[in-house]
Amino acid sequence: MPSYVQVQLSDGSYAYVERGRERHREGGLDVHVQRDFEAFRSIVDGSLVSSRRDLAEHNRRHNVIHESELGSEKDRKAYFGHKAKERNDFYNSTESTAYGRRLARERRAEILEAIKKHGG
C-alpha cells in the first residue's frame, strides 16, 4: 500500500503526493517533493548537519548557499564565470582598464578622505 505526504502548493492549497514520486502535476502546477538527505559534516565549521532545518540555519549563520540555489547549470556557469572575471580583473588590473581606473579613483578618494580625517 503506497504512503502519501502532504505538500503545500504555491497557491496555498494542499495536495497529497505519493511518497517517493519526484513530481506531481495538479492544475498545471509542478510540485517537487524533496527526499530526506543523509547527515553530513560541514566543511565550513565541521558541525553535523542532519536535517533541512539544520542546513538552513547553518547556511544563514555562515552566509553561504548551495550552488543549486543559483538556478540552472547555465546560470551557475554564468555566475561563476563572472566572479572569476571579477577576481582576475581585481588582481591583475591596471589603470589601462576601465575596472582598474575605477579602482584607482576609489583608492585615491579613500586616501584623500584619510588625509582630511587625520590631518596631513
C-alpha positions in Angstrom: 0.0 0.0 0.0 1.5 3.3 -1.0 2.1 6.1 1.5 1.5 9.7 0.9 2.9 13.0 2.0 1.0 16.3 2.2 2.6 19.2 0.3 1.6 22.9 0.1 1.2 24.2 -3.4 2.3 27.7 -4.4 -1.3 28.9 -4.4 -1.6 28.0 -0.7 -3.7 24.8 -1.2 -2.6 21.4 -0.2 -2.2 18.1 -2.2 -1.2 14.6 -1.3 1.7 13.2 -3.2 2.7 9.6 -3.2 5.9 9.2 -1.2 8.9 8.6 -3.4 7.4 10.3 -6.5 9.6 13.1 -7.7 6.9 15.1 -9.4 3.1 15.6 -9.1 1.0 17.6 -11.5 -2.1 19.2 -10.3 -3.9 22.0 -12.2 -0.8 22.7 -14.4 1.4 23.1 -11.3 4.5 21.0 -10.7 5.4 20.2 -7.1 8.8 18.9 -6.2 8.9 16.7 -3.2 12.4 16.6 -1.7 13.6 13.4 -0.1 15.4 13.3 3.2 19.1 13.5 2.9 22.0 11.8 4.7 23.6 13.7 7.6 26.9 15.2 6.7 29.7 17.1 8.3 30.1 20.8 7.2 33.3 21.7 5.5 32.8 25.3 6.7 32.8 24.7 10.5 32.9 20.9 11.0 29.4 20.8 12.5 27.0 17.9 11.9 24.1 18.8 9.6 21.3 16.3 9.9 18.1 18.0 8.7 16.9 20.6 6.3 16.3 22.9 9.3 20.0 22.4 10.4 21.1 23.1 6.9 19.1 26.4 6.6 20.4 27.5 10.0 24.0 26.6 9.0 23.7 28.5 5.7 22.3 31.6 7.4 24.9 31.5 10.2 27.8 31.3 7.7 26.3 33.3 4.9 26.7 30.5 2.4 24.4 28.9 -0.1 24.4 25.6 -2.1 25.3 26.2 -5.8 22.0 24.7 -6.8 20.3 27.7 -5.4 21.9 29.8 -8.1 19.5 28.4 -10.7 20.2 26.3 -13.8 23.5 25.0 -14.8 23.7 27.8 -17.4 23.1 30.4 -14.6 25.7 28.8 -12.4 28.3 28.9 -15.2 27.5 32.5 -16.0 27.7 33.5 -12.2 31.0 31.7 -11.6 32.4 32.9 -14.9 31.5 36.5 -14.0 33.0 36.1 -10.5 36.2 34.6 -12.0 36.5 37.6 -14.3 36.0 40.0 -11.4 38.7 38.3 -9.4 41.1 38.3 -12.4 40.3 42.0 -13.1 40.9 42.9 -9.4 44.2 41.1 -9.0 45.5 41.9 -12.5 44.0 45.4 -13.0 46.0 48.3 -14.3 44.9 51.8 -15.0 44.6 50.9 -18.6 41.4 49.0 -18.0 38.1 50.6 -17.0 37.9 48.5 -13.9 41.5 49.5 -13.0 40.7 53.2 -13.5 37.6 52.8 -11.2 39.7 51.1 -8.5 42.4 53.8 -8.8 39.8 56.6 -8.4 38.2 54.8 -5.4 41.6 54.3 -3.8 42.6 57.9 -4.3 39.3 59.0 -2.8 39.9 56.8 0.2 43.5 58.2 0.7 42.2 61.8 0.4 39.5 61.1 3.0 42.0 59.6 5.4 44.3 62.6 5.0 41.4 65.0 5.7 40.2 63.0 8.7 43.6 62.6 10.3 45.3 65.7 9.1 48.2 66.0 6.9 
